[in-house]
Amino acid sequence: MGRVVASVTIANVASSERLRCDALVDTGASYMTLPLAWRERLGELETVRTVELEMATQEVRKGEVCGPVRIKIEGFAPVFSEVLFVEMTCWSSRRRPSTRWASGSSTSSEWT
């Protein structure tokens, strides 16, 4: 199986803040998942709820579901939804967190 990456723009509907990233597509993901360190890039977002997530390593982490945001995936119509922010660390020395790359799920091979 190959990796599918799509260009995504996520915008805070209450302000002009937005970010663009190339996201790993995970058809089994429940949320658009982003590193917690990126939350401030979208300005003030309401925390709708806190959830517990089980990672691929069976580690349990807490995440913050925030919104509302407008999500535009390249080639598709935009949708209004929520995003999940999770504390992540990038273990790959070739990649650093930036607005050019985001995990599409909490179990990405580059982020833990």
N, C-alpha and C positions, 0 to 999 in steps of 0.2 A: 504494500500500500504506500502511496506517495503522500507527501505533505501538501496541503492546499492552503495557500496564503492569499488573503484578500485585503485590498486597501479599504480602510474604515475611517469615517469621520464621526466623532462623538461630540455633541454640542450640548451645553447647558441651556435648557429652554428659557430660563429666567434671566440669562445674561448673554454676553457676546463671547464668553470663553468657549474654546473648542480645542480638540486635539485630533491629529491625523496619525494613524499608525498602520503598519502592515500586520494584520492579525492572523494567527493560526486558526483555521476553521476546524471546529470540533462539533460535529453534528449531534453529539450526545450531551453537549453542555446545556445547562439550564439558564445560564446568565452570560452576558458579555462580561468577562472577567479581566480586571486590570490590576496592576500593582498598586498597593496602597500609597506608595510614594508619588503616584501621579494624580491623586485626588485633588490636590490644590490647583492643578492646571485647569480644572474645569470650574473653578470658582466655588461659590457657596452652593452646596447641594444638601438637600434634606436627607438625613439617614432614616430610611423607611423602617428598617429592621436589621437586627444582627442575626447571622446564621452560623451554624457549625458545619464545617466541610471536612470530609475525609479525603486526604490526599492519596496519591497512588502508593505512597510509602506507608499507608495506614495511619499516618499522623493526623490528628484532628486540629484544625485551625479555625479561628473565628474570622468572619468576613462581614463587611458592612454593605448592605444593599442600599443604594442611593439613587435619587432621581428627582424630578423627571429629566431625561435626556433624549435627544434626537440622535438616532443611530442611522448612518447612511453607509451601506456596504456597496462597494463598486458594482454597478450593473443591476442594482435592485432599488426599489422605491424606499425612501426613508421610513422609519418606524419610530414611535415614541415609546420609551420603555425605561427600565432601570439598569444600572450597572452594579456589579459586585466588585468591591475593592478588597484585596487580600494582601497581607504582608508576604512579599516574595523576595527571594534573593536570586541573583543570576549567577549560576555556577560556571558558566562558560566564560573563559577569559577572552573569547573573541567578541562577546556582546556585552554591552552596558545598557542599563535602562535609558530609554530616550523616547521621544514621541514618535519615532519611526518604527517601533516594534512593540507589540503587546501580545500577551497570551490570550488566546481565544478560550482557554479553559484553565482550570486550576491545576491541571496535571501535565502541563507542557514539559517536554524533555529539557528545556533550557532553564526553566524557572522552577523553584521549589519553595 
